Amino acid sequence: MRTFKYELLEVIRNRWSARAFSNQRVKKDDIYALIEAASYAPSSMNEQPWRFILGYENDVLLKLRDSLTSSNQEWANQAPVLVCLLSHRFHARNGKENKYNVFDSGSAFAFLSLEATNRGLIAHPMGGFDKEKIRESFNISDEYDIVLMIAIGYLGDKSLLSESNQLRENPGSRKSFEENIIVE
Ligand SMILES: Cc1cc2nc3c(=O)[nH]c(=O)nc-3n(C[C@H](O)[C@H](O)[C@H](O)COP(=O)(O)O)c2cc1C
């Protein structure tokens, strides 16, 4: 159950991490639009450290699926699109460590997820996948952190989920925002 005290943007109110995906195809332009939205996130020194591996109607999708934990595979294998978010660890200009790179890539996911909601799509983030498998399968150097997998698609029939996932198939509730303010 979600309650909002203020009239927030519709995409903020409506975004949630559903698990029931339909097999409806996602147009390539919609996938690219999500990546463009992600690219407009702010980043430290405008480094834009986010990088993406796109799995849709290709072999990449199968490799990305293969990296998921079995509990994520149970539902996320129905998603027609998986995107793996990577993050470049170093400043382009001087090669020094960029301490904000994962933070900035997290902002990129937030932008992507809101644009997904705007387009009637789900973008469900997952940490449950084998990062080393991704590194090996796609020959990713250690210049990049492997951050997040994102299952993307349209909402499907909840009754096709396992019983335990059906019970979880609700927008995540929140503490009141006031509880997050520690000084004012
Ligand atoms: C970094 C990160 C890792 C997550 N990993 C998983 C995961 O492996 N499997 C899963 O089903 N959900 C995963 N989630 C989704 C969260 O459980 C979900 O965002 C949270 O419960 C809040 O619900 P909401 O997104 O519907 O508001 C992850 C979310 C984030 C941000």
The ligand as an ORCA input file, in Angstrom:
! r2SCAN-3c Opt
* xyz 0 1
  C      20.314     -2.470     -6.336
  C      19.003     -3.240     -6.359
  C      19.037     -4.620     -6.382
  C      17.833     -5.346     -6.449
  N      17.893     -6.702     -6.595
  C      16.750     -7.400     -6.807
  C      16.814     -8.782     -7.138
  O      17.880     -9.392     -7.274
  N      15.637     -9.418     -7.335
  C      14.424     -8.805     -7.225
  O      13.397     -9.451     -7.435
  N      14.342     -7.477     -6.953
  C      15.465     -6.751     -6.743
  N      15.415     -5.397     -6.507
  C      14.104     -4.712     -6.453
  C      13.754     -4.241     -5.035
  O      13.367     -5.353     -4.260
  C      12.627     -3.183     -5.101
  O      13.096     -2.061     -5.820
  C      12.207     -2.733     -3.697
  O      11.577     -3.794     -3.011
  C      11.229     -1.553     -3.743
  O      10.109     -1.880     -4.512
  P       9.635     -0.998     -5.759
  O      10.784     -0.913     -6.736
  O       8.433     -1.739     -6.308
  O       9.284      0.360     -5.241
  C      16.580     -4.659     -6.425
  C      16.579     -3.261     -6.381
  C      17.762     -2.558     -6.377
  C      17.709     -1.043     -6.404
*
